[in-house]
Amino acid sequence: IIEPHLHQYHHLGDGSTITDNLVYNPQLKPYESDGRSSGTPDDRWAFTNKSTMSNYSSIAALAAAGRALRRYHQVLADECLETAMNAWVEEHRQPPTENRRGFMFGTGAEMEAALQLFISTHNSQYADRLQELLWPTLERASQWSIKAAVRAVPFMDAAFKEKLRPYVVKHKAANDDLIKQNPFGVPITTGGWAGNGTIIGWGVTNYLLHQAFPEIIGPEYAHRALDYIYGCHPSSNISFVSGVGVNSKKVAYGGNRADLTFIAGGVVPGILVLKPDFPENKEDWPFLWGENEYVIDICAEYIFLANAVAALREQQD
């Protein structure tokens, strides 16, 4: 934290300061300024709290990024993977922080970290930890962990796939039960945040399960998810992907803030179910984040789902 006597720094609520709002210039001494730059190396500082779930999520992202960068930036790829492995060791030395979002989120993040590290390193310690966490969570609530399980299938032995099979059968039954809950046949959530992220993730999971277990999971579930996002949902026929579809989301909250405009390709959370049964998505008011905020990870997973459904259609043709 920078010394508070420098009045030009931006102040936090507790009186501490984080930046002088000037570009860092290594040719200047600390706290020295030429009016346009300064010698204070504060440009890329990040202030955050400690979160076990966030740390494991970061480990997973770094391990995956190392693979993605391998052909283009070897040094950075190595740095990503080394950082992920070191952070894994460090996180296991620490007591877990309180997880206010529930057991499944924290465990799911660690499973994802173990999976990505195993794919990147082929080190059995990560596969062992993944399985140690995976099978109990599949028993408790398979919807939270079956995606990690099926993504591991190509990297595990045949016994792993056979052990997973009964959980896939159970998942198929749950999929078919959804059509009894709503005419769209997708998992519409009823919490305080709209559920497009859940539906897109469900579609991706079913695509992966179809690839691994085509005799159990058909392609229709991935289609259902994308159909829902594109307009086959309650309240309206609007596409929740801005700029995609004849009638798409034009009032959203993103990098454009909330000035009644949109960013092409952005995906919003969508329909919020107001209890007991009123579906809402405001098209004249962008400030309801739970309905109209562009969400980066939803956008990324939507791109995967859209390409997955396109591949399925090519296979059918």
C-alpha positions, 0 to 999 in steps of 0.5 A: 500500500502506498503512503497515504501522505501523497494526496494525489493517490486514489483513496480507499474507504479506510484511508489507504491508497492504491495508485497515483494514477500515473504511468510507471516510469522505471527511469524515475525514483519511487514517488518521483514524478515528471507530471506525466509518469512516476517512479512508483511501480503501482500500475499492475497491483491487484488487491483481493481477499483469500478465497480457496475457491478462487485460488483453485479456479485460478490454478485451473485457468493457469494450467489450461492457459499453459497448454493453449500458449504452448505453440505460441509463447513457450516462456509464458506457457512454462510460467503459467504451468509452473505458477499453477503447480506452485499454487497447488502446493501452497493452497494445500498447505493452507486451511480452506477459507469459509465457502459461503457458496456451499460445499459443491463450489469449493470441491468443484473448483479443486476438481477442475484444478486437479483435472487441468493439472493432470491434463497438462502434466500427466502426473498421477498425483493430480488424477488421484486427487481428482478421483478422491474428490469426484466419486463422493460428489457424484453420489451427492449431486452429480450435476455439479461434477459430471462435467469434470468427470466426462472431460477426464475420460479421454485421459483416464483408463477404460475402468474409469469410463465404466465406473462413470457409466451408471452416473451418466444413465442417472444424468440421462434420466434427470435430463428427461425429467426436465421436460415435465418441469417446463416445456423447454426441457432445460434446467431453468433456475429460480434463484436470485440470478437468472440462469442462462449460465446454468443452461449453457453449461448444461448444454456443454456437459450434455455435448461432452457426454454425447461424445463419450457415451453416444449410446446413452446421451443423444444430441438433443439436449445440447440443441435444447440449450442453444434453442433456449438461448436463441429465443425458445424461452418464457417471457419473450422470443428474444435472443439472449446473445446480442446481435445474433438472431432476428430479435436479439438483446439490445439493452444490456449492462457491459463494458458500455455500462448501462447507456441503453446500448449493446455489445454484439456477441454479449450474453446476458443471464436472461430470464429471472423467475420472480416467485412464485412463477413470473418470468422477467427479463427487462428490455427497457432497463439495463441496471438489473444485473441478474437479468441483463449484465454481460458475463464473460464466462457465460460468453466463452461457454456459449461460444463452445456450445454454439460450435458444438451444436454446429458440429452436431449438425454437420454430423447429422448432415 
